[in-house]
Amino acid sequence: QVQLVESGGGLVQAGGSLRLSCTASGRSFSGYDMGWFRQAPGEEREIVAAITWSYGSTYYADSVKGRFTISRDYAKNTVYLQMNSLKPSDTAVYYCAASFQGPSPASHTPPKLSHEYGNWGQGTQVTVSS
C-alpha cells in the first residue's frame, strides 16, 4: 500500500497561483497512476487532473484546462498540481489519489473516476477569495 500526504493548500486571491504537492511513501511510486480530485461543500468529488505512471499521459477536467498542470517527480516520489489563474469556483478540498496499474508499462489514459483509485490522501484546503 502507498501512503499519500498532500501539502501546499491555502488562501489565495482570485488570479493567484498555488502549487499542491503529494508525496507517496510505503512502496515504490512506480506502477501507480496519480490523480487530483476536489470536493466543494455540498458537491460531489470530481476529478481535476490525472497522470499515468508509464508514459506521463495526462487528463484535465474542462474547468481547469489551460490553468492547471499536473506533473510527477519519480526521484522525490511526488506528484504536483500547479494551479494558476485561480477562481473562487476552484475553492474546495483537494485530494491526491493513486491507482495501481501494475508493473508493466503500457500506453493508456489515466483513470478518471474516484472508484478507480484505491489510495487517498487526507486532503488539503484551497480557498480562493474574490
KEDREN-468645 format. One record per residue: residue in three letters; x, y, z of N, C-alpha, C in turn. Coordinates in steps of 0.2 Angstrom, whole numbers, plus 5000, padded with zeros to 4 digits. Layout:
N
ALAXYZXYZXYZ
...
This chain:
130
GLN500449945000500050005000500450065000
VAL500250114996500650184996500250235001
GLN500650265005500350325009500450385005
LEU499950435005499950495002499850555007
VAL500250605006500250665010500250725006
GLU499750765006499650825002499950885006
SER500150935003500350995006500251055000
GLY500251115003500351174998499651214998
GLY499151185001498551225001498551285004
GLY498051325004498051395007497551445005
LEU497551505007497151555005497451604999
VAL497151614994497451654989496951694985
GLN497151754983496651794979496551774972
ALA495951784970495751764963496351794958
GLY496551754953497051764949497751744951
GLY497751724957498451704960498551624958
SER499151604961499351534960499551504966
LEU499451434966499651394971499951324968
ARG500451294972500651234969500551174975
LEU500151124973500051074978500551014977
SER500750984982501250934982500850874985
CYS501050814983500850744986501450704986
THR501650684992502250634992501950574994
ALA502250524991502050454992502550414996
SER502350375001502850335004502550265005
GLY502950215008502750155009502850095004
ARG502950114998503150074992503350114986
SER503550084981503850124975503250154972
PHE503350214970502950254966502750234959
SER503250184957503150164950502550114950
GLY502150114944501650074943500950104945
TYR500950164948500350204951500250264946
ASP499650264943499350324940499150374946
MET499250434945499050484950498550534948
GLY498150544953497650594951497550644957
TRP497250704955497050754959496250764959
PHE495950764964495250774964495050834969
ARG494450854969494250914973493550904975
GLN493350924981492650924983492550984987
ALA492051024984491751084987491251064992
PRO491051104997490451095001489851084997
GLY489551024999488851014996488950984989
GLU489550974987489650944980489950884980
GLU489950844974490250784974490950794972
ARG491350744974492050744972492150734965
GLU492550774962492650774955493450774953
ILE493550744948494250744946494550814943
VAL495150824944495450894942495950874937
ALA496350824938496950814933497150744935
ALA497450704930497750644932498350634927
ILE498850584929499450574925499650504926
THR499750474920499950404920500650394923
TRP500850334925501550324928502050304922
SER501750274917502150244912502450294907
TYR501950334904502150374898502050454900
GLY501750464906501650534908501050564904
SER500550524902499950544899499550584904
THR499250634902498850674906498150684904
TYR497750704909497050714908496850774913
TYR496450824910496250884914495450894913
ALA495150904918494450924918494450994914
ASP493850994910493751054906493851124910
SER493651124916493651184920494251204922
VAL494851164921495451184923495951184918
LYS495751164912496251164906496551234905
GLY497151234904497551294902497751334908
ARG497451314914497651344920498051304925
PHE497851234925498251194930498651144926
THR499251124929499651074926499851024932
ILE499850964930500050904934500650874931
SER501150864936501750834935501950784940
ARG502450744939502750704944503450694944
ASP503750684950504550684950504650614954
TYR504850564950505050504952505550504958
ALA506050544957506650544962506350564969
LYS505850604969505550634975504950594977
ASN504650544973504050514974503450564975
THR503450614971503050664972502650684966
VAL502050704966501650724961501350794963
TYR501350844958501250914959500650934955
LEU500250984958499751014954499851094954
GLN500151114949500251194948499551224946
MET499351264950498651304949498751374948
ASN498651394942498751464940498051494938
SER497951564938497351604937496751574941
LEU496851564947496351534951495751574952
LYS495151544952494551574953494151554959
PRO493751594962493351574968493051504967
SER492851484961492551424960493051364960
ASP493651374961494151324962494251304970
THR493851344974493851334981493551264983
ALA493951224986493751154988494351124992
VAL494151064995494751024997494950984992
TYR495650984991495950944985496250884988
TYR496150824985496450764987496850734981
CYS497450704984497850664979497650594980
ALA497650554974497450484974497950444970
ALA498050384971498450334967498050274965
SER498150254959497850204956498350154953
PHE498450094956498950044954498750014947
GLN499250024943499149994936499549934935
GLY500049914939500449854938501149874936
PRO501549824936502249844934502449854927
SER502049834922502249834915502049894912
PRO502449934910502250004906501849984900
ALA501350024899500950024893500550084892
SER500450104886500150164884499450164886
HIS499150214890498450214892498350284894
THR497650294895497450354898497350344905
PRO497450404909497350394916496650384919
PRO496550344924495850344927495550404928
LYS494950414928494550474929494050474934
LEU493850414936493350404941493650394948
SER493350414953493650404960493650334962
HIS493150294960493250224962493750184959
GLU494150214954494650184951495350194955
TYR495250234960495850254964495850214971
GLY496350184973496250144979496650174985
ASN497050224984497350254989497250334989
TRP497150364995496950434995497350465001
GLY497550534999497750575005497250605009
GLN497450645014496950675019496650735016
GLY496850765011496550825008496950885010
THR496950935006497151005008496651055006
GLN496551105010496051155008496351205004
VAL496051224998496151284994495551334994
THR495751394996495151444996495451504992
VAL494951524987495151574983494651634984
SER494851684986494451744988494351784982
SER493751824981493651864976493851934977
